[in-house]
């Protein structure tokens, strides 16, 4: 509901406070209006009296017209210490109050104005003041209060209406300012939090401080630090959970491997059979597999992947670097590497993490091909569309076993190669998810395997989310 929102309450409070300020101004304004009203009548009465001063004798009808135009009953002018009734007419009732405007105080003016405004009955009052242009020592008039009260009410209504318009306009401007500088950034923070909650592993959803208001920017910075720490903690917890589930299987597999190694060791120690030499490679292979499984498992359990540092770089150079490392590992084995990456293709990613992803996939492909004993080829192809950068890693190996396909990207659920733990693909998929992308198995059969990496071009925009 609008009234329960920050903008709505701010609009209402601003209107109320401005109206309160206008009310505090209203009372002195009305008092000033009353003073000006009385002074104007004194001035009119003095002007009317000039006609008599210019001509000692005027007709009664003219005198009545002068008094009516001045809005008074009598005009008394004191000149040269002589008090003279200049203009006069019958007074309908006794004089109720006398007001001296020669040196009035602020409190006195406000008090008299409120009293005249509250009283609804008509009264005759005497008003004294200084004549204008030194036209005498003192001028006095008698007049009704009803016209003055009606003028004061009209003036007050106009002031209140103007105050209401000013308060509403001011509140509306402040409302727009609050929405622009406070509400919108706050909604952006809330949107960023909701977006992050949907996929905490996606580094694109970690908020980037952009607020111009110092306090909001500090809040965004603190939220970014919290999200970064939470992302790392979630990854660590996920890996520890996976590691805990796999402890029983690791123990069983490791016991079998070491038992085989122990049998071969006993045979070497107790036998002079020439076939011992053939057993030595098997022994070394079994021990190597056990050591590799232990090291890989421990490394996975300790890993704390930081959020990717997204930067622009040329993909072709990274692919060439990955293949160069693989060429050194292959040695003299007949293996071809194809780089089908446009030289000008620039992507936004973490180059170190993407290097690890490609290295894992290329190494798995190379091991699968070498296991067949036949020559092979590994190809990395890249292209882009309006939404994504696409990187495809293909090989001419024998394809993935059914177990690996059924438990793809799940650690300790069967690797792509015999004896593998499946950690390489799990880590690669996790790193790609950290970029907001996905790692998919595009195709696998007896003719080879193709993995595809999709990296989004879009970045979660807080300003847009707040719209």
C-alpha positions in Angstrom: 0.0 0.0 0.0 1.3 3.5 -0.9 0.7 5.0 2.6 2.8 2.2 4.1 5.7 2.9 1.8 8.7 5.2 2.6 7.7 7.5 -0.2 4.1 7.8 0.9 4.8 8.5 4.5 7.5 11.0 3.6 4.9 12.8 1.3 2.3 12.9 4.1 4.8 14.1 6.8 6.2 16.8 4.5 2.7 18.1 3.7 1.8 18.2 7.5 5.0 19.9 8.5 4.8 22.5 5.7 1.1 23.2 6.7 2.2 23.5 10.4 4.9 26.0 9.4 2.3 28.0 7.3 -0.1 28.0 10.3 2.7 29.5 12.5 3.1 32.2 9.8 -0.7 32.7 9.4 -1.3 34.4 12.7 1.3 37.2 12.3 0.2 37.6 8.7 -3.4 38.2 9.7 -2.3 40.6 12.5 -0.3 42.5 9.9 -3.2 42.6 7.5 -5.4 44.0 10.2 -2.9 46.7 11.0 -2.6 47.6 7.3 -6.4 47.7 7.0 -6.8 50.1 9.9 -4.0 52.3 8.7 -5.6 52.4 5.3 -8.8 53.6 6.8 -7.0 56.3 8.8 -5.4 57.5 5.6 -8.7 57.5 3.8 -10.3 59.5 6.7 -7.5 62.0 6.5 -7.9 62.5 2.8 -11.7 62.9 3.3 -11.0 65.6 6.0 -8.9 67.6 3.6 -12.1 68.6 1.7 -13.5 70.2 4.8 -10.1 71.9 5.7 -10.1 73.4 2.2 -13.7 74.6 2.5 -15.1 75.3 6.0 -18.6 74.7 4.8 -19.7 71.6 2.9 -23.1 70.2 2.3 -24.4 67.3 4.5 -24.7 65.0 1.6 -21.1 65.5 0.6 -19.9 64.9 4.1 -21.9 61.7 4.3 -20.4 60.5 1.0 -16.9 61.3 2.3 -17.4 59.3 5.5 -19.0 56.4 3.5 -16.0 56.2 1.1 -13.6 56.3 4.0 -15.6 53.6 5.8 -15.8 55.5 9.1 -18.4 57.4 11.2 -16.3 60.2 12.6 -12.9 61.8 11.9 -11.1 63.7 14.6 -8.0 65.6 13.7 -5.7 67.2 16.3 -3.7 70.1 15.0 -1.8 72.7 16.9 -2.9 71.2 20.2 -6.5 71.6 19.2 -8.7 68.6 18.9 -11.2 69.2 16.0 -14.1 67.0 14.9 -13.7 67.3 11.2 -16.3 64.9 9.9 -19.1 63.3 11.9 -22.2 61.2 11.6 -24.5 59.3 14.0 -22.8 56.3 15.7 -25.2 53.3 16.0 -23.8 52.0 19.3 -21.3 52.9 22.0 -17.6 52.6 21.3 -16.5 49.1 22.5 -12.7 49.4 22.2 -10.0 51.9 21.4 -6.8 50.9 19.5 -3.7 53.1 19.3 -1.6 52.4 16.2 1.1 54.9 16.9 3.6 52.5 18.5 1.9 49.0 18.7 3.8 46.0 20.0 3.8 42.7 18.1 2.1 40.8 20.9 -0.6 43.5 21.2 -1.3 43.4 17.4 -1.6 39.6 17.4 -3.8 39.6 20.4 -6.2 42.2 19.0 -6.3 40.6 15.6 -7.3 37.2 17.1 -9.9 38.8 19.3 -11.5 40.7 16.4 -11.4 37.5 14.3 -13.1 35.4 16.9 -15.9 37.9 17.7 -18.7 37.5 15.3 -20.9 40.4 16.5 -20.4 43.9 15.0 -18.8 46.5 17.3 -17.9 50.2 16.9 -14.2 50.8 17.7 -12.0 53.9 17.9 -8.7 53.9 16.1 -5.9 56.4 16.7 -2.8 57.0 14.6 -0.3 59.5 13.2 -1.5 61.5 10.2 0.4 61.0 7.0 2.7 63.6 5.6 2.7 65.4 9.0 -0.9 66.5 8.5 -1.4 66.9 12.2 -0.5 65.5 15.6 -3.2 62.8 15.8 -6.1 61.4 13.9 -8.9 59.4 15.3 -11.7 57.5 13.6 -14.7 55.4 14.6 -15.7 52.5 12.5 -17.5 49.1 12.4 -15.6 45.8 12.9 -17.8 43.7 10.7 -16.2 44.8 7.3 -12.8 44.4 8.8 -13.5 40.9 10.1 -14.9 39.8 6.7 -11.7 41.1 5.0 -9.6 39.3 7.6 -11.5 36.0 6.9 -11.1 36.4 3.2 -7.4 37.1 3.6 -7.0 34.1 5.9 -8.7 31.8 3.5 -6.5 32.9 0.7 -3.4 32.4 2.9 -4.5 28.9 3.8 -5.2 27.9 0.2 -1.9 29.3 -0.9 -0.2 27.5 2.0 -1.9 24.2 1.0 -0.7 24.6 -2.6 2.8 25.5 -1.5 2.9 22.5 0.9 1.6 20.0 -1.7 4.0 21.3 -4.4 6.9 21.2 -2.0 6.0 17.8 -0.7 5.7 16.5 -4.3 9.2 17.8 -5.2 10.6 16.3 -2.0 8.7 13.1 -2.8 10.4 12.9 -6.2 13.8 13.7 -4.7 13.4 11.0 -2.0 12.4 8.4 -4.7 15.4 9.3 -6.8 18.1 9.5 -4.2 16.8 7.2 -1.5 14.0 4.9 -2.5 15.4 3.8 -5.8 18.9 3.0 -4.4 17.2 1.1 -1.5 15.1 -0.9 -4.0 18.3 -1.5 -6.0 19.9 -3.0 -2.9 16.8 -5.1 -2.1 16.7 -6.3 -5.7 20.4 -7.2 -5.6 19.8 -9.2 -2.4 16.9 -11.1 -4.0 18.9 -11.7 -7.1 21.9 -13.0 -5.1 19.6 -15.2 -3.0 18.5 -17.0 -6.2 22.0 -18.0 -7.2 24.6 -17.3 -4.5 27.4 -18.9 -6.6 26.8 -16.5 -9.5 29.5 -13.7 -9.2 27.5 -11.4 -11.5 24.9 -11.2 -8.7 27.3 -9.7 -6.2 26.3 -6.1 -5.8 28.6 -3.3 -7.2 28.5 -0.2 -5.0 27.1 2.7 -7.2 25.0 4.8 -4.8 25.9 8.5 -4.6 24.6 8.9 -1.0 27.4 8.1 1.4 25.3 6.1 3.8 23.8 3.9 1.0 27.2 3.4 -0.6 28.5 2.2 2.8 25.6 -0.2 3.0 26.2 -1.5 -0.5 29.9 -1.9 0.3 29.1 -3.9 3.4 26.6 -6.0 1.5 29.2 -6.8 -1.2 31.7 -7.9 1.5 29.0 -10.1 3.1 28.0 -11.6 -0.2 31.6 -12.3 -1.1 32.2 -14.1 2.2 28.9 -16.0 2.0 29.7 -17.2 -1.5 33.0 -18.6 -0.4 31.4 -20.1 2.7 28.7 -21.8 0.7 31.2 -23.3 -1.7 33.3 -24.6 1.1 30.2 -26.1 2.8 29.1 -27.7 -0.4 32.4 -29.3 -1.0 32.7 -30.4 2.6 29.3 -32.0 2.4 30.2 -33.8 -0.8 33.5 -34.8 0.7 31.7 -36.2 3.8 29.3 -38.3 1.6 32.2 -39.7 -0.3 34.3 -40.7 2.7 33.0 -44.3 2.8 33.5 -44.9 -0.9 37.0 -43.3 -0.8 38.0 -45.6 2.1 36.7 -48.7 0.3 38.4 -47.8 -3.0 41.6 -46.8 -1.3 41.7 -50.0 0.7 41.3 -52.2 -2.4 44.0 -50.3 -4.2 46.4 -50.5 -1.4 45.6 -54.2 -0.9 46.5 -54.9 -4.5 49.8 -53.0 -4.0 50.5 -54.9 -0.8 50.0 -58.3 -2.6 52.5 -57.3 -5.3 54.9 -56.1 -2.7 54.8 -59.4 -0.9 55.4 -61.3 -4.1 58.4 -59.1 -4.9 59.9 -59.7 -1.5 59.3 -63.5 -1.3 59.7 -64.8 -4.9 62.6 -65.1 -7.3 60.2 -65.7 -10.2 61.3 -63.9 -13.4 57.7 -62.7 -13.8 58.4 -60.2 -11.0 59.6 -57.7 -13.5 56.2 -57.7 -15.1 54.5 -57.0 -11.8 56.6 -53.9 -11.0 54.7 -51.6 -13.4 51.3 -52.8 -12.0 52.6 -52.1 -8.5 53.7 -48.6 -9.4 50.5 -47.9 -11.2 48.4 -49.0 -8.2 50.4 -46.9 -5.8 50.2 -43.9 -8.2 46.4 -44.3 -8.5 46.1 -44.3 -4.7 48.3 -41.3 -4.2 46.5 -39.4 -7.0 43.1 -40.2 -5.5 44.2 -39.0 -2.0 45.8 -35.8 -3.3 42.9 -34.9 -5.5 40.4 -35.6 -2.7 42.3 -33.5 -0.1 42.8 -30.7 -2.6 39.0 -30.6 -3.3 38.2 -30.5 0.4 40.5 -27.6 1.1 39.6 -25.5 -2.0 38.0 -22.1 -1.4 37.4 -20.6 -4.8 37.3 -16.8 -4.7 34.6 -15.1 -6.8 35.9 -14.6 -10.4 37.5 -11.2 -11.2 35.7 -10.4 -14.5 37.9 -8.7 -17.0 38.1 -8.3 -20.8 40.7 -10.3 -22.6 41.4 -12.0 -26.0 40.3 -15.6 -25.8 42.7 -16.8 -28.6 45.8 -16.2 -26.5 44.4 -18.1 -23.5 43.5 -21.1 -25.8 47.0 -21.1 -27.3 48.5 -21.1 -23.8 46.4 -24.1 -22.8 47.4 -26.1 -25.8 51.0 -25.3 -25.4 50.9 -26.8 -21.9 49.2 -30.0 -23.3 51.8 -30.4 -26.1 54.5 -30.6 -23.4 52.6 -33.2 -21.5 51.9 -35.4 -24.6 55.5 -35.6 -25.7 55.9 -37.7 -28.8 52.4 -39.1 -28.9 50.6 -38.2 -32.1 48.0 -35.6 -31.0 46.7 -32.7 -33.0 45.4 -29.5 -31.5 43.0 -27.2 -33.5 42.4 -23.6 -32.5 39.3 -22.2 -34.1 39.1 -19.0 -32.2 38.7 -15.6 -33.9 41.8 -13.5 -33.2 39.6 -10.5 -32.3 37.2 -12.3 -30.0 37.2 -10.5 -26.7 35.3 -12.0 -23.7 34.6 -10.9 -20.1 35.7 -13.6 -17.6 38.3 -14.5 -15.1 41.3 -15.6 -17.2 42.9 -17.7 -14.5 39.7 -19.6 -13.7 38.8 -20.1 -17.4 42.3 -21.4 -18.0 41.7 -24.0 -15.3 38.4 -25.0 -16.9 39.8 -25.4 -20.3 42.9 -27.3 -19.0 40.7 -29.8 -17.1 38.5 -30.4 -20.2 41.5 -30.7 -22.6 43.4 -32.9 -20.2 40.4 -35.3 -19.9 40.1 -35.4 -23.7 43.8 -36.1 -24.1 43.8 -38.9 -21.5 40.7 -40.5 -23.2 42.4 -40.4 -26.6 45.7 -41.8 -25.3 43.8 -44.6 -23.6 42.8 -45.9 -27.0 46.4 -45.9 -28.3 45.3 -44.2 -31.5 46.1 -40.8 -32.8 43.6 -38.1 -32.1 42.6 -34.5 -32.3 41.4 -31.9 -29.8 39.7 -28.8 -31.0 38.6 -25.6 -29.2 36.1 -23.5 -31.2 34.6 -20.2 -30.0 32.0 -17.8 -31.3 29.5 -15.3 -29.9 25.9 -14.2 -30.3 23.8 -11.4 -28.8 23.5 -13.1 -25.4 26.5 -15.4 -24.9 30.1 -16.3 -25.7 30.3 -20.0 -26.6 33.4 -22.2 -26.3 33.2 -25.7 -27.6 35.9 -28.4 -26.7 35.8 -31.4 -29.0 37.9 -34.5 -29.2 38.0 -37.7 -31.3 38.2 -40.0 -28.3 36.0 -43.0 -27.6 33.2 -41.0 -25.8 32.2 -41.0 -22.2 31.1 -44.2 -20.4 27.5 -44.4 -19.4 28.3 -44.1 -15.7 30.1 -40.8 -16.3 27.2 -39.5 -18.4 24.7 -40.5 -15.7 26.6 -38.7 -12.9 28.2 -35.8 -14.9 29.7 -33.0 -12.9 29.1 -34.9 -9.6 32.3 -35.5 -7.6 33.1 -39.1 -6.6 30.3 -40.4 -8.7 32.5 -41.8 -11.5 35.0 -40.0 -13.7 35.3 -39.8 -17.4 38.3 -42.1 -17.4 38.9 -45.4 -15.7 39.9 -44.8 -12.1 39.0 -41.2 -12.2 37.3 -39.4 -9.3 35.2 -37.0 -11.4 36.5 -34.0 -9.5 37.9 -32.3 -12.6 34.5 -31.9 -14.3 32.9 -30.9 -11.0 35.4 -28.1 -10.4 35.1 -26.9 -14.0 31.3 -26.7 -13.8 31.5 -24.8 -10.5 34.0 -22.3 -11.9 31.7 -21.7 -14.9 28.7 -21.3 -12.7 30.6 -18.6 -10.8 30.6 -16.6 -14.1 26.9 -16.9 -14.3 27.3 -19.4 -17.2 26.9 -23.2 -17.6 29.0 -26.1 -18.7 27.1 -28.7 -20.8 27.8 -32.0 -22.5 26.8 -31.2 -26.1 27.6 -34.7 -27.6 29.3 -37.9 -26.8 29.5 -41.2 -28.8 32.1 -43.5 -30.3 33.3 -40.7 -32.6 34.2 -38.3 -29.8 32.9 -35.9 -27.1 32.1 -32.2 -27.1 31.7 -30.0 -24.1 30.2 -26.5 -24.4 30.8 -23.5 -22.2 28.2 -20.7 -22.3 29.2 -17.4 -20.7 26.6 -14.7 -20.6 27.3 -11.2 -21.9 24.8 -9.6 -19.6 25.7 -8.3 -16.1 23.1 -8.1 -13.4 22.3 -4.3 -13.4 21.0 -2.9 -10.1 19.7 0.3 -11.6 17.6 -1.7 -14.1 16.4 -4.0 -11.3 15.1 -1.0 -9.3 12.9 0.2 -12.1 
